[in-house]
């Protein structure tokens, strides 16, 4: 799956057509926009091509011929999450209104009517690429928000570990008028040392999480092993304090 940064710079467009004239026409019209057209004639193998080189912002399918093969290719592409941010646009003959109405059902994001007006084609492709950038930007913000929420949950859990570690220690502390045996005092000292070391490990974990960054920590899943380890140590402290 492509990153947001690669898409922001990406103006690679795959043109799937058997019409050499169409290829030259689109190359000529879109070159001033900085868009690179990559022609491809095998309607059935588009998904296979993307598996090798997924770095396309858009696929233009010439829907003038071999419509069933194109439909099958679109189904494959839409069924693969790696390609969910690649726009699919159908090139449709103006008189073929039925396809225009069914374009979204086919799986296309949009359509362009043929024959094309050069200026309108440039504007349309520019608009579609801008729409793609906006979509990816929104997805990135949603992922970041999810990561921040997960990060907050992790830090709350760690703070609970600290509180739960202190509780057994507070229970063992003698009252002012209570007589404490040497064995009880030794046990209290031992529990105190274990609790301090445990709290230090939790604080170190918090620092490590902060240094790693919210999104990296959540995406890597490294915190899961950390929480399991801290939870195990907490149970050991609680057990030894009894």
C-alpha positions as a Markdown table, in Angstrom:
| # | Residue | x | y | z |
|---|---|---|---|---|
| 1 | Unk | 0.0 | 0.0 | 0.0 |
| 2 | Unk | 1.3 | 3.4 | -1.0 |
| 3 | Unk | 2.2 | 6.1 | 1.6 |
| 4 | Unk | 0.6 | 9.5 | 1.6 |
| 5 | Unk | 3.9 | 11.1 | 0.6 |
| 6 | Unk | 4.3 | 8.9 | -2.5 |
| 7 | Unk | 0.8 | 9.8 | -3.7 |
| 8 | Unk | 1.3 | 13.5 | -3.2 |
| 9 | Unk | 4.1 | 13.4 | -5.7 |
| 10 | Unk | 2.6 | 10.7 | -7.9 |
| 11 | Unk | 1.3 | 11.7 | -11.3 |
| 12 | Unk | 1.7 | 8.2 | -12.9 |
| 13 | Unk | -1.4 | 7.2 | -14.8 |
| 14 | Unk | -1.9 | 3.8 | -16.3 |
| 15 | Unk | -3.8 | 4.0 | -19.6 |
| 16 | Unk | -5.4 | 0.6 | -20.5 |
| 17 | Unk | -6.3 | 0.7 | -24.2 |
| 18 | Unk | -5.5 | -1.1 | -27.5 |
| 19 | Unk | -5.9 | 2.2 | -29.4 |
| 20 | Unk | -2.5 | 3.6 | -30.2 |
| 21 | Unk | -4.1 | 6.9 | -31.3 |
| 22 | Unk | -5.7 | 7.2 | -27.9 |
| 23 | Unk | -2.3 | 6.7 | -26.2 |
| 24 | Unk | -0.6 | 9.4 | -28.2 |
| 25 | Unk | -3.6 | 11.8 | -27.7 |
| 26 | Unk | -3.6 | 11.4 | -23.9 |
| 27 | Unk | 0.2 | 11.6 | -23.7 |
| 28 | Unk | 0.2 | 14.9 | -25.7 |
| 29 | Unk | -2.7 | 16.5 | -23.7 |
| 30 | Unk | -1.5 | 15.5 | -20.2 |
| 31 | Unk | 2.2 | 16.0 | -20.6 |
| 32 | Unk | 1.9 | 19.8 | -19.8 |
| 33 | Unk | 0.3 | 18.8 | -16.5 |
| 34 | Unk | 3.4 | 16.8 | -15.5 |
| 35 | Unk | 1.4 | 13.6 | -15.9 |
| 36 | Unk | 3.2 | 10.5 | -17.2 |
| 37 | Unk | 1.1 | 8.1 | -19.2 |
| 38 | Unk | 2.0 | 4.4 | -19.1 |
| 39 | Unk | 0.2 | 2.5 | -21.9 |
| 40 | Unk | -0.9 | -1.1 | -21.3 |
| 41 | Unk | -2.9 | -3.3 | -23.7 |
| 42 | Unk | -3.6 | -6.5 | -21.8 |
| 43 | Unk | -7.0 | -5.9 | -20.3 |
| 44 | Unk | -6.9 | -9.1 | -18.3 |
| 45 | Unk | -3.5 | -8.7 | -16.6 |
| 46 | Unk | -3.9 | -5.2 | -15.1 |
| 47 | Unk | -4.1 | -6.6 | -11.5 |
| 48 | Unk | -1.0 | -8.7 | -12.2 |
| 49 | Unk | 0.9 | -5.5 | -13.4 |
| 50 | Unk | -0.2 | -3.6 | -10.2 |
| 51 | Unk | 1.1 | -6.5 | -8.1 |
| 52 | Unk | 4.6 | -5.8 | -9.5 |
| 53 | Unk | 4.3 | -2.0 | -9.8 |
| 54 | Unk | 1.5 | -0.5 | -7.7 |
| 55 | Unk | 2.8 | 3.0 | -7.8 |
| 56 | Unk | 0.0 | 4.5 | -10.0 |
| 57 | Unk | -2.3 | 7.3 | -8.9 |
| 58 | Unk | -4.9 | 6.4 | -11.5 |
| 59 | Unk | -6.0 | 3.8 | -14.1 |
| 60 | Unk | -7.8 | 4.9 | -17.2 |
| 61 | Unk | -9.7 | 2.0 | -18.8 |
| 62 | Unk | -10.8 | 2.5 | -22.4 |
| 63 | Unk | -14.2 | 1.1 | -22.3 |
| 64 | Unk | -14.8 | 1.1 | -26.0 |
| 65 | Unk | -13.9 | -2.5 | -26.3 |
| 66 | Unk | -13.5 | -5.7 | -24.3 |
| 67 | Unk | -15.8 | -4.5 | -21.6 |
| 68 | Unk | -16.2 | -7.9 | -19.9 |
| 69 | Unk | -12.4 | -8.2 | -19.6 |
| 70 | Unk | -12.2 | -4.7 | -18.1 |
| 71 | Unk | -15.0 | -5.5 | -15.7 |
| 72 | Unk | -13.1 | -8.6 | -14.5 |
| 73 | Unk | -9.9 | -6.6 | -14.1 |
| 74 | Unk | -11.7 | -3.9 | -12.0 |
| 75 | Unk | -13.2 | -6.6 | -9.8 |
| 76 | Unk | -9.7 | -8.0 | -9.1 |
| 77 | Unk | -8.3 | -4.5 | -8.4 |
| 78 | Unk | -11.2 | -3.6 | -6.1 |
| 79 | Unk | -10.8 | -6.9 | -4.3 |
| 80 | Unk | -7.2 | -6.2 | -3.3 |
| 81 | Unk | -6.7 | -3.7 | -0.4 |
| 82 | Unk | -3.2 | -2.9 | -1.6 |
| 83 | Unk | -4.8 | -0.9 | -4.5 |
| 84 | Unk | -7.7 | 0.8 | -2.7 |
| 85 | Unk | -6.1 | 4.3 | -3.2 |
| 86 | Unk | -5.7 | 3.9 | -6.9 |
| 87 | Unk | -8.4 | 5.8 | -8.8 |
| 88 | Unk | -10.3 | 3.9 | -11.6 |
| 89 | Unk | -11.7 | 6.0 | -14.4 |
| 90 | Unk | -13.6 | 4.7 | -17.4 |
| 91 | Unk | -13.2 | 6.3 | -20.9 |
| 92 | Unk | -16.7 | 6.0 | -22.3 |
| 93 | Unk | -18.1 | 6.9 | -25.7 |
| 94 | Unk | -20.5 | 9.8 | -25.3 |
| 95 | Unk | -23.4 | 7.9 | -26.9 |
| 96 | Unk | -23.0 | 5.0 | -24.4 |
| 97 | Unk | -25.2 | 6.5 | -21.7 |
| 98 | Unk | -26.0 | 3.1 | -20.1 |
| 99 | Unk | -22.3 | 2.7 | -19.1 |
| 100 | Unk | -22.2 | 6.2 | -17.7 |
| 101 | Unk | -25.0 | 5.4 | -15.3 |
| 102 | Unk | -23.5 | 2.0 | -14.3 |
| 103 | Unk | -19.9 | 3.2 | -14.0 |
| 104 | Unk | -19.9 | 3.3 | -10.1 |
| 105 | Unk | -21.6 | -0.2 | -10.0 |
| 106 | Unk | -18.8 | -1.5 | -12.2 |
| 107 | Unk | -16.3 | -0.2 | -9.6 |
| 108 | Unk | -15.1 | 3.0 | -11.2 |
| 109 | Unk | -14.5 | 6.2 | -9.3 |
| 110 | Unk | -15.5 | 8.4 | -12.3 |
| 111 | Unk | -15.8 | 8.5 | -16.1 |
| 112 | Unk | -14.6 | 10.7 | -18.9 |
| 113 | Unk | -16.6 | 11.0 | -22.1 |
| 114 | Unk | -15.0 | 10.4 | -25.5 |
| 115 | Unk | -14.0 | 12.2 | -27.7 |
| 116 | Unk | -12.2 | 14.4 | -25.2 |
| 117 | Unk | -11.7 | 18.2 | -25.1 |
| 118 | Unk | -8.0 | 18.8 | -24.3 |
| 119 | Unk | -8.6 | 21.5 | -21.8 |
| 120 | Unk | -11.5 | 19.7 | -20.1 |
| 121 | Unk | -9.4 | 16.6 | -19.9 |
| 122 | Unk | -6.6 | 18.4 | -18.2 |
| 123 | Unk | -9.0 | 20.0 | -15.7 |
| 124 | Unk | -10.8 | 16.7 | -15.0 |
| 125 | Unk | -7.6 | 14.8 | -14.4 |
| 126 | Unk | -6.2 | 17.6 | -12.2 |
| 127 | Unk | -9.5 | 17.5 | -10.2 |
| 128 | Unk | -9.4 | 13.8 | -9.7 |
| 129 | Unk | -5.7 | 13.8 | -8.6 |
| 130 | Unk | -6.6 | 16.6 | -6.1 |
| 131 | Unk | -9.5 | 14.5 | -4.8 |
| 132 | Unk | -7.1 | 11.5 | -4.4 |
| 133 | Unk | -4.7 | 13.7 | -2.3 |
| 134 | Unk | -7.6 | 14.8 | -0.1 |
| 135 | Unk | -8.8 | 11.3 | 0.4 |
| 136 | Unk | -5.4 | 10.1 | 1.4 |
| 137 | Unk | -4.8 | 13.1 | 3.7 |
| 138 | Unk | -8.1 | 12.3 | 5.5 |
| 139 | Unk | -7.2 | 8.6 | 5.9 |
| 140 | Unk | -3.8 | 9.6 | 7.4 |
| 141 | Unk | -5.5 | 11.9 | 9.9 |
| 142 | Unk | -8.0 | 9.2 | 10.9 |
| 143 | Unk | -5.1 | 6.7 | 11.4 |
| 144 | Unk | -3.3 | 9.3 | 13.5 |
| 145 | Unk | -6.4 | 10.0 | 15.7 |
| 146 | Unk | -6.8 | 6.2 | 16.2 |
| 147 | Unk | -3.2 | 5.9 | 17.2 |
| 148 | Unk | -3.4 | 8.8 | 19.7 |
| 149 | Unk | -6.5 | 7.2 | 21.3 |
| 150 | Unk | -4.7 | 3.9 | 21.6 |
| 151 | Unk | -1.6 | 5.6 | 23.0 |
| 152 | Unk | -3.7 | 7.3 | 25.6 |
| 153 | Unk | -5.2 | 4.0 | 26.7 |
| 154 | Unk | -1.7 | 2.5 | 27.0 |
| 155 | Unk | -0.5 | 5.3 | 29.3 |
| 156 | Unk | -3.7 | 5.1 | 31.4 |
| 157 | Unk | -3.0 | 1.3 | 31.8 |
| 158 | Unk | 0.6 | 2.0 | 32.9 |
| 159 | Unk | -0.6 | 4.5 | 35.4 |
| 160 | Unk | -3.0 | 1.9 | 36.8 |
| 161 | Unk | -0.1 | -0.5 | 37.2 |
| 162 | Unk | 1.7 | 2.0 | 39.3 |
| 163 | Unk | -1.3 | 2.5 | 41.6 |
| 164 | Unk | -1.8 | -1.3 | 41.8 |
| 165 | Unk | 1.8 | -1.8 | 42.8 |
| 166 | Unk | 1.7 | 0.8 | 45.6 |
| 167 | Unk | -1.5 | -0.6 | 47.1 |
| 168 | Unk | 0.1 | -3.7 | 48.6 |
| 169 | Unk | 2.9 | -1.6 | 50.0 |
| 170 | Unk | 0.5 | 0.8 | 51.7 |
| 171 | Unk | -1.3 | -2.1 | 53.3 |
| 172 | Unk | 1.9 | -3.4 | 54.8 |
| 173 | Unk | 3.0 | -0.1 | 56.4 |
| 174 | Unk | 2.6 | -0.4 | 60.2 |
| 175 | Unk | 0.5 | 2.0 | 62.1 |
| 176 | Unk | 2.1 | 4.4 | 64.6 |
| 177 | Unk | 1.4 | 2.3 | 67.7 |
| 178 | Unk | 1.9 | -1.1 | 66.0 |
| 179 | Unk | 4.8 | -3.3 | 67.0 |
| 180 | Unk | 6.7 | -4.7 | 64.0 |
| 181 | Unk | 8.9 | -7.8 | 64.2 |
| 182 | Unk | 12.2 | -8.0 | 62.4 |
| 183 | Unk | 10.8 | -10.5 | 60.0 |
| 184 | Unk | 7.9 | -8.2 | 59.1 |
| 185 | Unk | 10.3 | -5.2 | 58.7 |
| 186 | Unk | 12.5 | -7.3 | 56.4 |
| 187 | Unk | 9.5 | -8.3 | 54.4 |
| 188 | Unk | 8.4 | -4.6 | 54.2 |
| 189 | Unk | 11.8 | -3.5 | 53.0 |
| 190 | Unk | 11.9 | -6.3 | 50.4 |
| 191 | Unk | 8.4 | -5.3 | 49.1 |
| 192 | Unk | 9.4 | -1.6 | 49.0 |
| 193 | Unk | 12.5 | -2.4 | 46.9 |
| 194 | Unk | 10.5 | -4.5 | 44.5 |
| 195 | Unk | 7.8 | -1.9 | 44.2 |
| 196 | Unk | 10.3 | 0.9 | 43.6 |
| 197 | Unk | 12.1 | -1.1 | 40.9 |
| 198 | Unk | 8.7 | -2.0 | 39.4 |
| 199 | Unk | 7.6 | 1.7 | 39.3 |
| 200 | Unk | 10.9 | 2.6 | 37.7 |
| 201 | Unk | 10.3 | 0.1 | 35.0 |
| 202 | Unk | 6.9 | 1.5 | 34.3 |
| 203 | Unk | 8.2 | 5.1 | 34.2 |
| 204 | Unk | 11.0 | 3.9 | 31.8 |
| 205 | Unk | 8.4 | 2.3 | 29.7 |
| 206 | Unk | 6.4 | 5.6 | 29.5 |
| 207 | Unk | 9.6 | 7.4 | 28.4 |
| 208 | Unk | 10.3 | 4.8 | 25.8 |
| 209 | Unk | 6.8 | 5.0 | 24.4 |
| 210 | Unk | 7.0 | 8.8 | 24.2 |
| 211 | Unk | 10.3 | 8.7 | 22.5 |
| 212 | Unk | 9.1 | 6.1 | 19.9 |
| 213 | Unk | 6.1 | 8.4 | 19.0 |
| 214 | Unk | 2.4 | 7.7 | 19.2 |
| 215 | Unk | 1.8 | 6.2 | 15.8 |
| 216 | Unk | 5.0 | 4.1 | 15.6 |
| 217 | Unk | 4.2 | 2.5 | 19.0 |
| 218 | Unk | 0.6 | 1.6 | 18.1 |
| 219 | Unk | 1.5 | 0.4 | 14.6 |
| 220 | Unk | 4.4 | -1.8 | 15.6 |
| 221 | Unk | 2.4 | -3.4 | 18.4 |
| 222 | Unk | 5.5 | -3.4 | 20.6 |
| 223 | Unk | 3.5 | -2.2 | 23.6 |
| 224 | Unk | 1.6 | -5.5 | 23.8 |
| 225 | Unk | 4.6 | -7.4 | 25.0 |
| 226 | Unk | 5.5 | -4.6 | 27.3 |
| 227 | Unk | 2.1 | -4.6 | 29.0 |
| 228 | Unk | 2.2 | -8.4 | 29.4 |
| 229 | Unk | 5.6 | -8.3 | 31.0 |
| 230 | Unk | 4.6 | -5.4 | 33.4 |
| 231 | Unk | 1.4 | -7.2 | 34.3 |
| 232 | Unk | 3.3 | -10.4 | 35.1 |
| 233 | Unk | 5.8 | -8.5 | 37.3 |
| 234 | Unk | 2.9 | -6.7 | 39.1 |
| 235 | Unk | 1.3 | -10.0 | 40.0 |
| 236 | Unk | 4.6 | -11.2 | 41.4 |
| 237 | Unk | 4.8 | -8.2 | 43.6 |
| 238 | Unk | 1.3 | -8.6 | 44.8 |
| 239 | Unk | 1.9 | -12.3 | 45.5 |
| 240 | Unk | 5.1 | -11.7 | 47.4 |
| 241 | Unk | 3.6 | -8.9 | 49.5 |
| 242 | Unk | 1.1 | -11.3 | 51.1 |
